[in-house]
Structures are given as structure tokens and as C-alpha cells.
Amino acid sequence: MTKTGNFLFFLSFIFFGLFAQAAGTTVTSTVDRNEMGLGDTFTFSVVVVTTDDVNIQDPRLPDLDGFDLLQSWPSTAVAQKLVETPSGMQFQTQRRREFHYQMAPKKTGTLSVGSFEVVVDGKVHRTQPVVIKVGNDAQGNVPKPPKRPTMPGFDDPFEEMDRAEQEIFDQLLRNRMRGALGGGQQAQEDQYNGYPTASNLPEAAFRSLPTNPNEAFFISVEVDKAEVFEGEQVTVNWYIYTRGQMETLDRLKFPSLKGFWKEIIEEVPSIQFMEEIVNGVPWKKALLASHALFPIKPGTATIDEYKIKSRVRLPAQGFGFYGKPYEYTKSSARVPIKVKPLPLEGRPADFTGAVGQFEFHASVESPNVLVNQPFSLKIRFEGAGNAKMIDLPALNLPTGLEQYDSKSESKFFKNGRSYKEFEVMVIPRQEGQMVIPGLSVSMFDPQTSKYYSRSTEPITLQVSNNPNAPVGASSRMADTKKQTPAKVENRLPDPLMQWQPAAEASVLYRPWFWAVLYSVASAVLLVKAQREFGWGRRRRSLKELVQKRFKVVDGAYAKNDYRKVGVEMTNTFYTVLGEISGSGGAALEIERLLEMIPPSIRRDHGDAVAKSFEFFQTLSFAPEEMLGKMKEKDTMRTQVDQAKKVLNSVVSAVEEK
């Protein structure tokens, strides 16, 4: 067991660098159990945790009166966590040094293991004494795993290392079993202990897994469905797998997901790793992003690649060390999704685009309303699917009710459910009892491949007189027949006997007045035409146009209006690329514009333009909770300066041609 313990601790250091952040240095002690009998053994551990590269000396042992020291061994582990800093994604490291002592009690009773002394960079640290209760009867050497100490204020980054060590040991046993038993035990072995392996992961229509154990890292994509109906949800997850120690991580390209309506389930701000065994090889795995996608038209929609660049240290051939760091760029696989059209046969006339399983309700705040005063009619869809794609159904309001305005709000939840609520403003134009008929709408269930209908109950309203309405603003249904037209006297007005123009009006009959008036009007029209059409003005150069837009961007930055910074900078990219390509730019995608510019400019500046454009496009339209530090002034200033540099280089290259 001694060799096995050493081997397991060593493998845990090589393969499982769990992630945490801490500050300072702590020295603690633990035991795997504190109650036993004569003949049992226990392990006493001294644990040093630090974030600094310090000199840690071997502990000085106290007087072990009452115990036999059977053996001792050290172990080392490193924990990391990827965090976002102003300069990008960086890893913070926590180092751990452990000293283990296997002991056996020599007598019964309540015994005490004294304080161990550890010198760390010249400073002495002492552990707390530990009390051990020893009975007469041995309990067997099946100790409980010791609780690992953590740095104050931080989560324990090593809490799963015991499980990881056990999994490696189990994996070795399974490999031996395969050789002895053959493939007949495969399904049972893959479920061993419930730990994830390549073959017991949840069912998915497509999943890419690493096949080369020597790869620095691998971007995996997992899709739950490869064939769906138009508007049906596809869930896609991107993971990163690595066997090395990652020092930096730069997301070069987010998937553009053209052809899909995208809802974000998860886009992690920091990477948290777990362990997974793939084809007998232990990997560290972390989620990058999870999206719910809804294809918007039939045909083939492609989930494009997720591209990452990272500096990674791979395990060296020797024991206990990582090699020199190298930068690698990896991309996930492209996954085509077959999108089937919604059936035309049997499609009801009241189908409004709802694909999924939804409930449908209509309500008003109060059945008692006032004439000529608007009230709110709320229509709500809620269920599994993307309710955001549902349109307002036809209301068919009766005579006397007038639809005035409508608005809607919607939300998609991480569990795949969503809602959309329409608020319709309705104005009653006459008094009395009125009925809003029940609404009916049809939806499509992709699980059954059939349309189904939902309807609401009719809503009865009692419309009363509005005492605050102006006289004559309403008509009462009960009094309509009683009203009689007013009698109008048939009498001609008195004749106008004489008209004398005012003295001031005589100027209108002067010819010079009209000449002056026409001259002024002509001058105003000429000035306006010159401004609108640029007559007589020199056409601005592309460089001047860009500098003018830069001033608008700087003004928005000064006001910390990050949305306007994103929009104006995005428009600047379209202006430059549109002028160079001769297409105008606004109606084309950025990738298409880059294809239309001269090859030399695309080769020298294309990647920088695409990367900078993506930042400002995200800043313009992404939900606020996704932006994080992107909207901070320091980050915006850096990105704006980089974009200006890139665009000025592109403009200069064009003017030199």
C-alpha cells in the first residue's frame, strides 16, 4: 500500500492541477482518523499551502511518545484558476507541499501528537496538537480521507484530488480486467463508480472527443440533435480538454452561428476544470459556453468553429516537472444541422410560429372599465421552446372596442423554458356590457411532429360612463334612441355691404415687394441645395471621413456611452471596407466585405480587422450581463486605440495604391 499511495499522489500531481486562488502561506495538520484500536495505523499530514515560490524545509518532529513512526513520504501539488485581468485571461497559482507520516499507537487511552515545526523562508510555523483515542479492539485499517485545509477566504481547490487518485487506480484495474475478461464487461466497467468516461457520457447526436493523448489541448463540441424542425431547439456545448498546465487563454473566434436564433445558456467568465477519462487517458475538462440554438429556416445550418489560442506547458518525460511553454491554436469541429421545414399539410390558419410545448392565457386587470379610457389586455405564452419567435394572434375585437397600441416582453431561461407576454391597449368607445371573444392559436410540437391548438375563455367587460370625459366624448347605448336632432333655423346671414383694405396691406400691390420676396426664396433654396448635394465642395477623402467618425467615437467614450462607442466603431469599419470594396458596405456581412477588398490588404490586416470588429459588434448588441469588463473605460480605450491603428493602416495602404 505504501508504493500504491506514493504512486497515486504522484499521478495526481502530474494529471490533476485543480484551480484556486489564495493569498499568503498557511501550515496545518490533519489525520485520516482519530479513533482506532491497538494494531491499527493512521496517517498524520502536515500541509503547507502558499501562493509564493518559497523555500519549505522538512518539518521538525515532536516527541512521539506513545506512537511508533512506521514510514514517511512527501508529496507536492499545484492548483490553478483562470481569472480575467485587465491584460487578458491569466492563471493564478497555488502551491501545496504535504508531509505524510504513518504511525501506530503503542498503548490505549487518549494520546496526543504534539506540534510539528515547519520553517518557510526562515519563518517558523507550528501546527496544532492532535488528540488520538485508542481502544483495545482494532477497527481495521480503513481510514477516512482527511479534510484538506484551505487558504482563508477561498474554496478548497484540492477537495476532489482523493476521488481523482481513486479514479486513476480504478482505471488501471479496469485496463487489467479488459485484458483478462475481454470486451464483454465493457458496458459494466464504463459505469464503474459512476465516474465519467468516453462511453457513459449523456446521449448526444454529435460529440467530438480528443483522440491524441499528446495534444496540448482540444476544443470539443457537443450537440444534442443533428436533425430538427425549423424553430426547434438545438443545445450545443463547447468544452476545452487539456493534459497540460495552461498559462494563458485567448478566445480568437466565437462561433457566429448564422442561420440560428441564439439564446445563451452559459458563457463562463472563468474556467473551472473537472476530470474526465477518455479512452483510458485522464484529461482536465472545462465548459467554455452553452447555447440554445433555434434554426430560422429549413435547409442545412452549420454550427461553426470555436477558436482558441493558449500557452500551455505539457508534462515532461521525467517525473514531477512540466516542460517549456508553447503557444497553440485549436478550433472545434464544424457541425451541420439538418433543418426540416414545418409541415404545410394540416397547418392551421391561426398558426403564429410557436414551436414547442406552450400554454396560452389572456387576462385583463379588471372587468370594470370606463368608456374612452384605455385598459390593458395581456396575452401570455409560456412553456418549453423559444417563445420569443411567437407573433401576436388576431384579436377580432367586437364593435365598440378599439385596439390602440401593443408591446411585448419575453425571456428565455437556462432550463429551456421561455415566455412572451403581449400587452394590448384597448379603448372602449361605448357604454354597456361587451365581450372579448376567446382567442385561439395553433402551435407545432416537434416531439410529435403535429400541430395542436390552445384557446382562452371569453372575457366579459362592463363599460361604464367616464365622469372625467369631455361632454359629447361618449355615446350611451341606452340613450341613443331618445336623442333628437336640434332644430336649425333656416336663415341667411346679413349681407356684407362694404370692405376697406387696411393701410398696411397696400404694400402687397407693389411690384418691388414680390421681386424681393422671390430673390430671398431663391437664395435660400440654393444654399439648401448646396448643403444637400455638395455643389461646389471638394469631396472628402476616406482618411478625412474616418477621422470625422473617430471624433464621434471619442465623444461617446468621454461620456462613457459604451453602446454608442460600439455602434459608431462598427459603422466606421463598414465605412472603410465599403469604400474600399465599392459596395457601400452596410448591406453586407463583414466576412463578405473582407473577401471583396484587395488580397494584399486582406492578407496584412484581415485578421486584425475581423477581431476588432467582433469586439465592437459585441459591445453594441450583446446583453449587458455578457459584457463584463468589455464596457469598462480602460478596456474600451485599449480596443479603440487598436481599432484606430488598424483602420489607419488600411486607409494608408489604400491611398498608396
Phi, psi and omega in degrees: 000332180296315180293321179297317178299316177299317182296318181293317178296323180293315179296324178297326177291320183290315194255339189236086172267092180284160195251134177201170174225145185208178179215136176084200183226136175232148176232122182225169178228147179218160171232152180283342171195155181235011173229129184198183177237170176300135184100346177273164175234161175215163181246123176258129185237135171253124189241126176247122180239129183209156174259357184252159175274091188244165177268117182247117178273159177296144182296150171266122187280145174280183174289117183265049179296125181099356181227148170258128175274112185274316180194166178214155178199147177263166172210157182227143176215155179231133177241144181222157173217133179276120182235156180270126178239166179304334180266003179126188180284124181227155177263136170254137190246140173236126182258148185222130177235126183238142176236121186247139182228120177268125184231163175224134178288146181258351181206166180271167179115192179262113183250164181226132171267120186290183183284134172269146177250131179234129178261117180243111183050045176084352180259132184272130175241139180240139177273165177278145175298154181235132181268134179238129177258124185240123177259186182279323187265131177291141181259355183093145185272069175237071186289153174283146178298135179291148175283123184280133178285154179235167175288143181302131175087006182229153176290155180283114181281349186250012188294341180256007183293324178299317178295322179296317179298318180296323180295320178298316180298316178299321180298319177298318178297319181295321178300320178292322179296322179299320180293327182274324186257346184081196186275356184294337180266009189301310184298320180292319182294324182295337178267006185304122177064002180075009181281148184289131171231176185296336186254352178249016175290160180301153181297138177214149179289328178213133175211124175262131182235153179294139179244338181258110182292350180267359179292143178295312173201169187215137177259114182260144175236137183231125184235132184278338180219139177252351179219121185219169171274159174303125181088356179276145185285137170239126179259127181234135178237139174247133180235155171246132176246139176209152172247358183254193179252108184277129181258327176220160177212124182233118179280104184283326185210118168279146176300133181281331173057046176293141181092000179236148162273124187253134170234130184276121172272315180203130167227101193288133177284334178222149186273128177238120186266149169229174182258148174210137178264121179239115180054041177081002182248128178282131177235156167263131188233139178217145178283132174265313182197155175221126183233148168259121184247141179232107180297138188259354177204154181290160181128218177239119177250135186251129170277108187279179193281153171255121189244132183224143172243136183212148172261123190229140169259123179268153176301132179283168180293326178286181184262133170087009183226153169255150183278193180291141180285144176225151177266135179229151175237127182229152178229149174281166179287152172274134185240115176280138178244124177278122184249116180270142177289153174293140184300136174278326181291124179081010180286120182290157180290336182264020175287127184244014176102007180282120178240113182144199178245106187234150167257158192221124183223153174224141183203160171233158181294320181210141177284351180258115183230166181253147180296141179063014176243121185294147173230165187258126172253117183256131180236120189234132171251136180208135179164201182269120183136189181258093181292343181298339183273000184276137177265161179292126179287161178294136186268323182054055181290146180286167176298133183106347174243128185241125177284124186259309184204164177210151174215168183215156171223150183210160179205142177249133182256159185295338181276007178092357177266159181203169174216158171219127182238125176263136174244111184255125177273123183239138180243119174281134184254358178209158184274164178118187179272131181226153184234124170275115184296156177300140180268145179231136180215146179251147181225166182245128178260110182292339180288323178260351182060034182224156173275149175218162186240149172227148181218160179248163177281150175299151180244121181265130181244146172246110184264121183251166177294142179261107184293341181268357181285149177295153181300132178087001182284337181233161175238130181270128184298324184287334185259003187297318184285339183278343184285137178239146182293144178290145181280128182252127181284129182273089185220131179282149177289160178294141181292148177273117189272332188203143176226132181233115181295150177290156181295327181293337184280350184292339181293337180296343181264009179267128180299322183298331180297316181289328178296316179295319181298314179295323180295316179296317180298318179296320180295319179296317180295321179295318179297317180295319179296322179296322179290320184287316187258355177070029179298129174080002180256151176283135180289131181296143175284165179299323180296319179294320178298318181294317180297324178296319179291325177300324179295322177295318179299315180297323178295319178293323178296319180298329179270002181059033177269085188293329178296315180293324176302314180297314182295312183294322179290322176298316179296327178295318176299316179297321180298312183294309182292326177294320178294317182293318182279344182077014184258352185088322168091325191295330185268000184246155176283159185296324179296322179293319179296320179296328177291336186268348180277164181305142183302323182295320179290320179297320181293318185279328189232356187300314182295318180295320179297313182297318181294315180294318179300318182298322179299311185286330175294319176297317179298331183283318195236346184290150175302148187300326183291345179275340192286323179056235183280355179300328184269001177286150188297321181296316179296315179298319181299317179297315182292321179295316179297319178295318179296318177300318180298316180295313183293321177297323177295319179295314180298317179297321179295324179291317183291336178284340183283000000 
